[in-house]
């Protein structure tokens, strides 16, 4: 059992901001969320990976913006009036993620969160801490800090520099 699984099982209720990417619903710790904004133009950074859309100036702070659809290799990356940027405080940094839409804030008890399934080497599930259920909804609970500070996201630091 991983440390993330133990955290999910041993913890009580968790408040999550839920958002959609394609047909799936994800949840991240509400305490990491600074604000939610409509998607607006970003300043592109030359030679950055495709998932880094660029940067924005947020009240004097240069904020790197990561498109989660591209990061997770989902098809049909389109932007519409529902597309939003979630501004996060992660590892003492401010950064944004582009998602298809924000659903709501929910509280999940320990009984509503199950450990993430193991797929062996076929899928990278290190950022998934569990699967939450609310009625007939299935929510993929993510460790957004672990994702945003991972080795491949180290490029976010370079883009913002």
N, C-alpha and C positions, 0 to 999 in steps of 0.2 A: 504494500500500500504506500502510495507516494505521500509526501508532506501535504500536497494540495488536497488529496482525498481525505486525509486525517483532519485537515482544517475544516472541510465541508461537513464531515460527519460529526465532529466534536462541537462545532459552533451552533449557536442558536439561530435566530432569525437573521436574515441578511436582506438589506434593501438594495435592489438592482434597478438600474435604468435599462429598459429593454428597447432594442432597435431591430430593424429588419435589414437583411442583406439578401436580395433575391427572395426566395420563398422561406427562408429560415429566420428564426427569431433568436437574438443573442441577448445576454444580460451582462452588464458590467457593474462593478461596485459604484454606487451612487456617490460615495465620498471622493471618488477620483474625478467627478464631473464638475467643471467650473461653470460652463454655460453651454447653451445650445443656440446655434445661429443658422440662418438660411445659407444655402450654398451660394457663394459669390466668387467672382474671379480671383485667381491666385497668381502670384508672380512665379513663373516657371524658373527652375534652377537647371542650368546646363549640365549635361552628363549625369543627371540623377536617375535612379531606377524609375521605371514606369509607375510604381505604386506611390512614389512621392510626387504629388501634384504640384508642389511648390511651397511658397510661404505667403503669409498674410501679415499685415501690420495690425496688431490688436492693441489699441491704446498704447502705442509705443513699444510693444513687445513683438519681436519677429517670431512668428509661430509656424513651424513646419506642418504641412497638411498631408496626411496619408489617406489614400483612397482604399478603403477596406475591401471593396469589390475586386480591385486589381490585386491587392495583396493576397487575397484568398483564391485568386484565379477563377472568379465567377464570370460567366458570360454576360454579354450585353450591358456594358457599362454605359448607362444613360443618366442624364441629370434632368430633373424636372422640379416642379414646385414643392414636392415632398422631400427632395434631397436636402439633407442637413449636415452641418459640421458640428460634431460634439467636441468642445474644447475641454481638454483634460489636464489635470495636474498629476504628472507621473514622474517619479524619481527626481523631484525638485526642478522639473521642466514643465513648460506649457507647450502642448502640442494638440493638434486637431486631427480627428478622423472623419472622413466622409462616409456617410451611411445612407441607405435608401429612405429611411424614415425612422422617427422615434415613436415607440408605442406608448409606454407609460412607465411609472415607477411602481414596482411591486415588492412586497416583503415575502420572502420564502423561508419557511421553517426548515430545520435540519431534515425533517422527514420528507420534505418536498424536493430535496436535492439528492440525487443519486450520483455515485462516482461515474466519471466518464468511462465509456467502454474502451477496451484495449484493442487496437487494430494491428498490433505488431509493428513491423517496419513499413507497412503500406501507407500509413497516414501519420502526419505530425500532429499529435494531440497534446503536446506539452503545455499549450496555453489554455486548454479546456480543463476547468476544475470540476465540472459536473454537469448533469442534465437536470434542469428544474421542470417540475410539472405543476401547472395551474389549470385545473379542469382538464380540457382536452388539448391545451397548449403545451408544447414541448419547447423549453428555452435552453439554449446552449450557454452555460455559464462560463465566461472567459476571465482569465487573469490578465487584465489589460496592461497592468504594469509589467508583467513578465513578457508579454508580447512586445510592448513598446521599447523595452530595454534589451531585447534579444540581439544576438550578434548581427543578423541581417538588417535589423533596424538601426544599427550603429550608424548607418548612412543618414539617418534622420539628424543625428548630431552634426555630421559633416555638412548637410544641406543648410542647416540653420546657422552655421558658423560664418 
